[in-house]
């Protein structure tokens, strides 16, 4: 199938090109998951090749069949610009849901339109969030550098959990720290005292994947 040159930003926000594939060549495939408009016009969305030409709702339904047991939450009291990147990474690691605690509005640009494929839930307060987690039977695991934090690298992450990240700068609020079953720190070896919240989220999610997808124990 031809790969058209795409120099501008695609509809899904992926920068530069070429990106995607042109119109389907030959007889069209059978199945309700195929998008006839994409088959006719090409698919330049930022999706893996296996989902080329699929309807959006069919992609989400397929992802829902395979989502992992972990959730991700991030506190949003000051319009944290990292949230979009966290959502994008959560999509890459197939988190079950992303939870925004605090302000409902967040900058979606960093998500690169992956929020179309990733379930995002809002909780106005920490209490609302922790009540929801308890009802779902999910262990609340905070990620931050507190005196009582234990290393993420040696902690046996539970399969069904929600990884919680604080606002960039102040970190986790005392309310989340108190409600968490455990608070984990990420080993650092340089001069800075902290790392970017979206980078910390990616490390923690990958830690869950190593444990529960690849069976690599801490």
N, C-alpha and C positions, 0 to 999 in steps of 0.2 A: 504494500500500500504506500502511496507517495507521502512524503513528509513536506508539507508546505513551509515556506519560509515565513516566519512570523516575527517581525521586528518590534512591533509594539507590544504593550502589556496585554496579555490575554484576558478574556472575560473573567477568568477565575483569579486574576491577580498575579499570575506567575510572571516574573520579569523576563524580558528579552526572548529571543527565540533562536532557532526554530523550536516550536513546541507543538506536540500533538500529531494528529494524522489527518489526511485529507478525506474526501468522500469515499465510502466503501466501494471497492471495485468488485464487480461480478454480482452474482445472485445474492440478494439480501438474506441474512440468516433468519431463522424462525425463533420465536420466543417473545413473551410479553415484556421482557426486561430491556429489549432493544428500543432505542429512541430513533424514530424514523427521521426526524429533522437532522440529527447528528449523522445518521447513515448517509443522508443526502448531501449534507454540507460540510462534513468533517467535524472532528472533535479536538479542540485545542484547550480543553480543561486541564487543570493540574491534578490529574488522577493517574494511578498506576495503569500499565498497559492492559491488565486483566479487566479493567472497568471501562475501557474505551467503547464508546457508542452506547453505553448503558444509560437508561433513564436515571435521573437523580434519585428518585424514591427507591428504585431497585438497588442502587448502590448502598443506600442507608439500610435497607432491609437486610441485605447480605452482611453488612458490617454488624448489624444487631445480632445476627446468628453466631458471631464469633467473638464478641467483645470480651475483654478480660475482666477479672474480678475486682480490679482496683478502680477507685475513683480519684479524682484530683480536685482539690479546693484551693482557692486563693482569696485572701481578704482584700477588699477593694474599698478602702475608706477615703482615698485621695486620688481616685482615678488612675490607678497604677497602669503604666504603659506596657508592663510586661505581660499582661493577661493574654493579649493576642498571641504572643509567642508560646505561652503555656498551652493555649488551646490547640495551636498547630502541632506541638509536640505530643499532646495527649491523643490527637488523631493518629499521629504516626505510630504510637505505641498501643493504640486501640483501647484506650481507657473507656470504661463503661459510661461515665459521665464526667463533665467538668462542672464545678459548683462555684458560683460567685457569691461571696459573703460580704454584705454591705451595700454599696451603691450598685444599682442595677445596670447603669450605663457603663460601658467600657469601650476602649478603642479597638475596633475590629480589624484595623489595617494589618497588624502584625500576624493575624490569623491566616492571612493569604486565602481567605474564603473557605478554609477547612471547617469553620463553624457551621457550614451547610451540611456537613457530614457527621459532626460531633454533637451529641446531646449536651446542652448547657442549661443548668438549673440555677435559679437565683434564690438566695436566702437573705432576708433583710437584716437579720441579727445572728450573732453567734449562737444564741439560745435556740433559735429556729433550726439552725444547721445541726447542732448537736442532738436535738430531739429527733430530727430526721434520721441521722446516722444511727442512733440507738434503736429506732424502730426498724431499720433495715438490717440490724445485726452487724454493722460495720465497725471495725476498730478505727478510731481516730488517731492518726500518726502525724505528729507535727514535725516539720523539718526546720530547724533553727539551731543556732549556737547558744545554748543556755548552759549554765554550770551543771545542770543535771542531765544534759543530753548524752546519749550514748552513740557510738559510731554507727553510721548507716552501714559501713562496710562489714561489720560483724553482727549486725542485728538480723534476726530471722523474720523478715517481713511476713505478716499473715496474708493469706491468699485474698481474703475479703476485707478490704480496708479502704480508707480514704486518706490520701496523703495531702496534708494541709501546709500551705505556704503563706507567709505573711507579706504585708506591704513592703515594697522596696524601701529600705532605710530602717524603719522601726522594727520590722520583722513581725513575728507572731504577737498578737495581743495577749495580755495575761489571761483573758477568758479562754482562749483556745489552748494556751499552755496548760492551764489547770484541767481542762476537759480531756486532753489527749491521754491516751493509754501509754504512749511513750513519745518522747521527743528525740529526734535523731540529728546528729551533726554530720557534716561532710568533711572528710579530712582535707586540710589545706596545708601547703608547705611554703608558700611565698610570704610576702610582706603585708598583703591586705588582710583585713580581719573578716571579710565576708565576700561572697560571690553573688553575681546577679541572680535574682529570683527565678528567672526563666531558665538559667543554666542549672541552678539547683534542682528545679523541677525535672529537667531532662535526666539528670544524674539519678535522682530517686526513682523515676519511672523505669529507667533502664535497670536499676537494681532489682525492682520487682520482676521484670522480664527475665533477668538472669536466674532468679530463684524459681519462678513458677512456670516459665516456658522451657528453659534449658536445664532446670534441675541443679543449678550450681548453688550449693549451700554456702552460707556465710562462713 
